[in-house]
Amino acid sequence: MQENNNWNTDLLWSTLLSMISAIVLLSITVIVYFGFRNDIDKFFNRPKYDKLELAKRTTERASIQIDEWDRVEKGIHVKTGMVYDKNFKFIKANCLSCHSSKMITQNRATRQGWHQMIRWMQKTQGLHDLGDSEVNILDYLSTHYAPKDTGRRPNLDIDAIEWYVLDLN
């Protein structure tokens, strides 16, 4: 009779632990639901679109993004901030695929300087052969991003300066 009593106690404890676990799990679920109720409600109450409506909305969004990317105002390509002309497409295809437009606009060089930069990128950075596009790219860069006369003094020619040592003793 004693063994039967122990078995009932173990069964009672097991049942009690299962009930406590279920209550704790239910409590956590309720707390999480009330914490995220707005997000959960939005998810389940989101608008449902049929395939035609969804296709229409997708096309509208794509056209907005394309229009925004190619918008030009007062001769400036809005997205990149670069001058827009017939050769801009070569810059967009070859230069902007690797780095931002700011990398180009902050550097100014003569046609020869731009040519040297292209050769450096091909030699050390893995830039592909630009082929016939190179002429158009150089035309664009040397026209719109050539050195400016900013009113600053030119760099010092260190070799041409006669230096003297100031004796402070």
N, C-alpha and C positions, 0 to 999 in steps of 0.2 A: 504494500500500500504506500510505503514511503517513496518508492521510485516513481509511482504515478503522480504523486504530489509535486516532485521536482520537475517532472516533465511539464505539468500545467504551469508552473512558475516560469519556466523558460519560454513557454509559448506565450504567456501573458506579457513578459518583458519584450519579446520579439514583436508582438503585436503593438505594444505601446510605443516602441521605438519606430516602427513603421508609420504609426499615426502621427507621431511628433515630426518625423521627416516630411510627411505629406503636408502637414500644417506649415512647416517652415518653408517648403517649396512654394506652396500657395501664397504665403505672405510675401515672399520675394517677388513672385510674379505680379501680385497686386501693386507692390511698391514700384516696380519697374514700369508697369503699365501707366500708373498715375504720373510718374516722372516723364514719360515719353508719350503721353496720351495725345497731345496735339500732332506730333509727327506720325504716330500710328494712325490716327484718324485721317490725316491728309493722305497717307498712303492708300488706305482702303476707300477713300472717297474721291480719289483723283479722277479727272475726266477720262472717259473711255472714247477712243477714236476708232472709227472703222478704217480699213486699209486705204481707202481713197482720201479721207481726211488727213490721215497720217502722212501719206505721200505728198499731199498739197502743202502741209506745214513744213515738211522736210525740204521741199523745193524752195519755199519762201525763205527759210533760214539760210540755205546754201546760197541763194542769190544775194542776200544781204551781205554775207561774208565776202563773196566775190566782189560785189560793188564796193565795199569798204576797202578791200585790199587794193583795188585799182583806181581809187578816187584821186584826182589831181586837182589842186586848187592853186591858181596863180602860178602855174608852171612848176609846182612842187608836188611830188608824189607824197601824199599825206602819210601813209603808213611808214615810209622810210625816212621822210624828210629830205630826200635827195632831189636834185633838179631832174625834171622829166623832159626827155627829148626822144628822138627816134632811136638812139642807141641805148636808152635806159634798159630795154629788155635784155640786152647782153649782160649788163651789170647784174640785173635781177637773177638771171639764170646761172651765171658763173661765179659771181662774187658773194652775193647774199645767201647762197646755199651753204657757205662755210662760216661766215661771220656777219655781224650786224653792220648796218649802214654807218653807224658811228665810227667804226674802224676806218671806213673810207673817208668820211667827211672830216675827221680830225687830222688826217694826213694830207698834206698838199705837196705836190711835186711837179716837176716838169715832165714832159713826155718821156724823156730819157730816164728820169727818176722812177716813174711808174713802170717803165719797161724793166728796170733793174729789180723793182719789187716783185714783179711777176716772175722773173727768172729765179729770184731767191725763193719764192713760194714753190716754184716747180722743183727746184733743187733740194730744198730742205723740208718742205711741208706737204709734198705729195700732190701739188696742183697738177691737174691733167693738162695736156697740150690744148691750147685754146683754138688752134687752127685759124680759120678765117675770121673768127670772132675777135681775135686779139687786136686787129686794127681798129675795129669799132669800139672796143673797150678802151684802148689807148686814146682814141679821138674823144670819147666821152670824158675820161678822167683828166686829160690835159686841157680840155676846154673848161670844164666846170670846177675842177679841184686842182688848179694850178696854184703856184705860190702867189700870195697877195702881198702887196706893199702895205704893211700895217702901220708904218710910221715908226716902227722900232728900229733901233740901230742894228746894223749888220753884226754878225758874230765877229768876235775878235780874231785877228790873224796872229796867233801866238808866235809863230816863227818870225814875223816881221817886226815885232816889238823889241826895242832895245831896253833890256832889263838892267836895272842897277840894284845893288844891295844897299839897303839903308843901314848905316852903322849907328846903333843906338848907344854905344859905349862912350 
